Amino acid sequence: MIHHLSIAVANPFRVAKVFAELMNGQFFEFPIHQGTYISIADDAYGTAIEIMPHKAVWFAGLAEGEVKEMEQAPALHSVHAAISVPISRAKIEEIGIREGWLVRFCDRGPFQLIEFWLENNLMIELITEEMAANYLQFMRSSTYAAFLNEIKATA
């Protein structure tokens, strides 16, 4: 289980506010680094997203992880996350349209999700309550192994 995730974006305040809305939670300043926020879902899992300025990166400090600013922000991200949210597909699409960000429904075959492109740069996959059962069914070792075997058999 992933309890929290850190991401870096151009406008942390705006993204933190949107995340709080997507998760039916709240957002706050996060004192690890200037301009950083945290959105908290207020769910049973302690789900939270730390939203840092786009030039901020984690590094291994002497005693613990620390944050520092880089000269340039990365143009693209290899990190993404799939997050279950307590709101509808329509509400997700409404928020994305309001923010001017790409939002699209995707049918991955065994499960569906909504790609929600924060600032049109960082993909977050959102899974509504209606979509969660198929995702949870598929993301089991035995089911995934059978899926791979099926692909190999048809190749």
PyMOL commands that set and color helices and strands:
alter all, ss='L'
color gray80, all
select helices_A, chain A and resi 12-22+89-99+129-138+141-154
alter helices_A, ss='H'
color red, helices_A
select strands_A, chain A and resi 4-9+26-29+37-40+48-53+56-60+65-69+81-84+103-107+112-118+122-127
alter strands_A, ss='S'
color yellow, strands_A
deselect
rebuild
show_as cartoon
